[in-house]
Amino acid sequence: MERTLFDDDHKLFRESYRGFLAEHVAPFHDQWEDDNIVDREVWVEAGKLGFLGMAVDEKYGGGGVQDFRYNAVVTEESVRGGYSGLGFMLHNDVIQPYLMNLCNDEQKERWLPRFCTGELITAIAMTEPGTGSDLQGIKTNAKRDGDDWILNGAKTFITNGIHSDLVIVVAQTDPSKGAQGFSLLGVERGMPGFERGRNLDKIGLKAQDTAELSFNDVRVPAANLIGEEGMGFAYLMQNLPQERLSIAVVAAAAMEQVLQETIEYCRDRKAFGRSIGSFQNSRFVMAELATETKIARVFVDQCIEALNRGELTIEEAAMAKWWTTEKQVALIDRCLQMHGGYGYMREYPVAKAYMDSRVQTIYGGTTEIMKEIIGRGLGM
């Protein structure tokens, strides 16, 4: 079944991005894994070549094309190379819509040009210690003081948290209004009271910086309020479908890559005088995994098309995120098993994929939350 999602422009973009990865990422990623963080310079190189802010208006230095297929190309090629330290997906897929759709002209002029050059790395701070996916339980708060907001609180599990120069912080600005009492504040590097804690020690995604952030009487200018006061929770709900689809894009690409590597391993690996791929059990396992991988690919591609048309629903995004990530984790586990003892060795790509994949069913909303969203959508 031929994949028809991309046209010639996307294919050229893919070749260009592959070249970028080969020159600026592949030689260094192992060291970044040891360092638990990528070199900031890779962001600048990505910006120079047009791999950041593809959907940002050209007047701010972006690509000027509202087409999520370009985002998917960046994600797929990063996943296929095992370059899980790159935080481009969060920057392009999650943060960009907030900046383009909610910021005023002054904010766009201040932030977007450097967003596109890679000089301004972004993050979003939702999760807090003790709240997890319960966004309405957020305790970080901001109180108005003249022309500023005084921000206090703590966040955890923040992707790009160490490198980030602009963090969109979800804060409670009016406790009396419940879900209508949250707002989004743009907190910038260097603001007094804004501190970064540990670069968290994860079991996978070792080169991707994930940090704890704290805000102690941070004076945030009122000019850094993103969107309207009290609309923060609504904005999060509007943008979560694209974020969850991005996670599904990772899952589908990882399934394809690990499956192909395992098929090749089974063809080459000999046991009892013949390749392990020639055993009936191996063929049955690979047949099952290949079918699930194809189903994941077709569904994710349809979701990408729906997103581009503005038709992807919250429930469909939850379906994609839940099903593909659970299948990703299960597939990689079975592929590792097919490698035998070698699958447990970190020098084999399947071992790295195993560690990197485990978070997929957790962030962006756990599998259990995705099922709850889908159930509600069914009127249950």
JODA-V421843 format. One record per residue. D_CENTER is the distance of its C-alpha to the mean C-alpha in Angstrom with 2 decimals. Layout:
# JODA-V421843
D_CENTER
D_CENTER
This chain:
# JODA-V421843
27.70
26.62
23.18
23.98
20.71
20.95
23.96
25.51
23.58
20.24
21.97
23.23
19.86
18.56
21.61
21.13
17.59
18.93
21.68
19.48
17.71
21.20
22.69
20.27
17.87
19.76
22.74
20.94
17.93
20.28
21.59
18.27
17.70
21.14
20.50
17.24
15.88
15.67
18.42
17.80
19.89
17.28
15.54
18.99
19.67
16.59
17.82
21.33
20.51
18.64
15.07
13.81
14.63
15.85
16.37
18.04
21.82
23.86
25.99
23.18
22.48
19.70
19.97
21.27
19.95
18.22
17.00
13.54
14.92
14.52
10.75
10.99
13.34
11.27
8.54
11.59
13.66
11.40
11.11
14.82
15.84
14.21
12.71
9.95
10.87
9.56
7.19
7.72
4.64
4.48
8.15
8.89
7.22
7.26
10.05
12.17
13.51
14.69
16.48
17.98
19.03
20.07
21.33
25.00
26.50
27.16
23.63
22.32
24.98
24.18
20.43
19.35
21.48
20.04
16.45
17.32
19.24
16.66
19.23
17.31
13.93
12.13
10.56
11.06
13.38
13.92
14.52
17.99
20.21
21.91
19.98
16.77
15.66
19.02
18.10
21.77
22.74
21.29
24.10
23.01
25.55
26.86
30.47
32.01
34.51
36.11
33.73
31.01
28.81
29.29
26.03
26.13
23.80
21.19
17.47
15.73
12.54
11.19
8.43
10.37
13.22
15.90
15.43
14.63
17.58
16.64
15.15
15.17
16.99
17.80
21.49
24.48
27.04
29.59
29.89
32.60
30.42
28.00
24.83
26.32
26.56
23.03
22.10
19.42
20.58
19.46
20.27
20.94
21.49
25.14
25.92
28.48
27.37
23.65
23.11
20.44
21.15
20.19
17.45
16.83
18.09
15.73
16.95
14.13
11.45
14.55
13.95
10.78
12.49
12.01
14.96
17.43
18.57
21.99
23.85
27.62
29.56
27.20
28.96
26.47
28.33
28.60
27.54
23.97
23.73
20.99
22.42
25.24
26.20
25.65
23.11
19.96
19.50
20.18
17.63
14.89
16.18
16.30
12.68
11.18
12.09
9.94
6.78
8.26
9.27
6.05
5.83
9.47
9.37
8.07
10.82
13.43
13.18
13.42
16.31
18.08
17.91
19.06
21.63
23.11
23.41
25.08
27.46
28.53
29.04
31.15
33.23
34.02
34.41
38.02
39.45
42.95
43.89
41.26
37.57
35.56
34.12
37.66
37.87
37.65
35.14
32.72
33.18
32.65
29.42
28.05
29.29
27.50
24.14
24.58
25.33
22.31
20.10
21.92
21.59
17.81
17.74
20.23
18.62
15.11
17.03
19.12
16.29
15.07
18.73
19.07
16.24
18.02
21.23
19.98
20.86
17.80
18.78
17.11
18.77
17.73
14.00
14.73
16.79
14.25
11.61
14.59
16.61
14.38
12.67
16.21
17.63
15.24
16.36
19.92
20.14
19.08
21.52
24.25
23.65
23.96
27.16
28.45
28.18
30.42
30.73
28.98
25.73
25.92
26.21
23.24
24.65
23.75
20.29
20.33
20.60
17.49
15.58
17.19
15.99
12.37
12.21
13.74
10.96
9.43
12.31
11.96
8.91
8.40
12.11
14.12
15.96
19.00
17.61
16.43
19.99
21.49
19.86
21.13
24.48
24.98
24.29
27.09
29.36
29.64
